[in-house]
């Protein structure tokens, strides 16, 4: 069975609640950006910054990402 390189969270992004958090691979996929471009756009205020969600782990809020996507559409 071939594994998909698309994170499940990205495939199901539309079904996630606004309060959910996703990791960097999903953010990269949503915006079709590289890691460095994601962080460059965070500095420019175009993508919301990541938040600490666990010990050493960070994530992006789905509701905030949806707002950022709507702003560039």
N, C-alpha and C positions, 0 to 999 in steps of 0.2 A: 504494500500500500504506500503510495507516494504521499509524503507530508507536504501540506501547504506552507508556503513561506509567509503567508498573510496571517498575522495574529488573529486569534478568534475574537478578541475585543474589537478589532478593526472591522471584521466581517459583520459583527453584531452591534456596531456603534449606534445605529439608529434605535436599537431597543434598550440601550443602557439608560438608567435614570440620570438626570442632571447632577445628582449628588455622587455619582460614581467617579472613580479615578482610574486613569490609564497610564501606561508606561511609555517611554520614549519611542519604541517601535510603532506604536499606534499614532502618536503625534507626527512622526516622520511620514507615515502612510497617508494620514488625513490631508496634510499639506503638500505631499510629494516633495519634501525637503530632505536634505542630508542632515546629519546630526549638527554639523557646524552651522548650517543655515537656520535650523530651528533655534539655536542659541543666539545667533545674530538677530533674528526677528524678535526674540524675547527682549533683548537689549533695546530694540527699536520700539517696543510696546505693541507689536503686531500680534504676538502670541502671548498668552498669560504665562507667568512664571510657574515653574514646578513648585510643589509643596512637599514637605516631609510627611510621608504617610506611614513609615515604620522605621525601625532602627536601621539607618543607612540606606533606606529606600525612599525614592521620590516618585511623585506622580502628578498628573495634570487633571484638573477637575473637568469633567465632561461638559457641564453647563457652560463653563468659561470658554472651553474650546469651541462649542457651538456658536457662541456669540462672536468669537474671533473669525470663524468661518463665514458667518453671515455678513460680517463687516467687509470681507474681501470679495464677496459674491456680487 
